[in-house]
Amino acid sequence: MNNLQLGKMYLVKEYFWFLFPKKGMAKPATAWPSNTPRVGGEVAEMNAKWLSEHYNCNVDVVEPNTCFVLLEMDERFYKLLDCNGNIGWTYCFDFSGYFELVKE
């Protein structure tokens, strides 16, 4: 975790990741398998919609093979700015296992 760089761009290597508006809303298991990208994306979007309605907020999804900028981190919670301009928090147990620094 020490080698993570704030303000740098990272690539999502696998899974769909929910972006919650508040850090306290991001919890373990906020990633969704992407082994079938089309179906996985539909399921992730459907679950994001349900979470948005349930928590009365906007929950966005960051997809595999897209990029984001790491804005902030607190233990295993990460605040991201995704390629669509969405900002939110996600939880990840092994950041370097799922995300890769984009070389400039």
N, C-alpha and C positions, 0 to 999 in steps of 0.2 A: 504494500500500500504506500510505502514511502516514495516510490518512483512516479506516482501520479502527479500530473501537472495541471494546475488550474489555468483556465484560459486557453487550453490546447484542444484540438479537435481529435475525436476518437471515432472509430468505426465499430458498429454493432456487428459482432461476428456471428451471433446466433440468438435466437429467442426474440419474442416481442416483449417490450418493457412498458409498463404503465408509468405515466408521469402524473403524480398527484400534486395538487396545489400547495399542500402543507406536508412538511416532513413527517409529522405524526401520523399521517394517513398512509404513508408508504410502509408496507410490512413485508416480511419474508413471503416468498411465493408470489411476487408481483411480476414474474416473467412467465411467458407462455411458450411452449414448444413450437418451433418453426420448421419442423421436419417436413411438413407439407405447407409451403408458404402461402398458397392461395387459400386453402381451408383454414390454416392456422391464423392468417390475417383476419379472415371473416369472424372466427371465434374470438380473437383478441378484441376486435372492434365491437362485437356484440357484448362482450364482458365489460369493456370500457364504458359503453352506453349504460349498462346496468349499474355499474359502480357510480357513474355520474348521477344517475337518478337516485340511487340509494343514499349517497352522501350529499346530494344537492350541491354538486360542484361540477367542474369540467375535468374529466380524466382523459388524458391523451395517450396515444400509443406510439412508441418508437419501434420501427420495424428493422428486421435484419438487413444488412448491407446498406444502411443509411448512417449518416454522421451526426454527431452532436458535439457541443463544446461543454466541457466540464467547468461549471461555475463555482461550485462549493462542495465540500465533503465533510461529513461528521460520522466517524466510525464507518459503518457500512451503508450509510445513507448518502446519496449523491444528487445534487441539484444540476439539472441539465438544460441546455438550450438546444432543441433539436433543429433539424434542417428545415422544418416548416414554421419555425419561429415560436414554437411552444416552449414554455419554461415550466419545469416541475421537478418533483423529487421522486426518486426510485430507490429501491433497496437491492443490494447485490452482495452476496457472500464472498464471491471471488471475482473482483473487478477485472483483473488482467486475464482471467479465463474466458470472459465473454466480450471484452472490448479491447481494441487495439489502437494504440497511438498512431495517428496519421502523420507520416513523415513529411516535412515541408520540402 
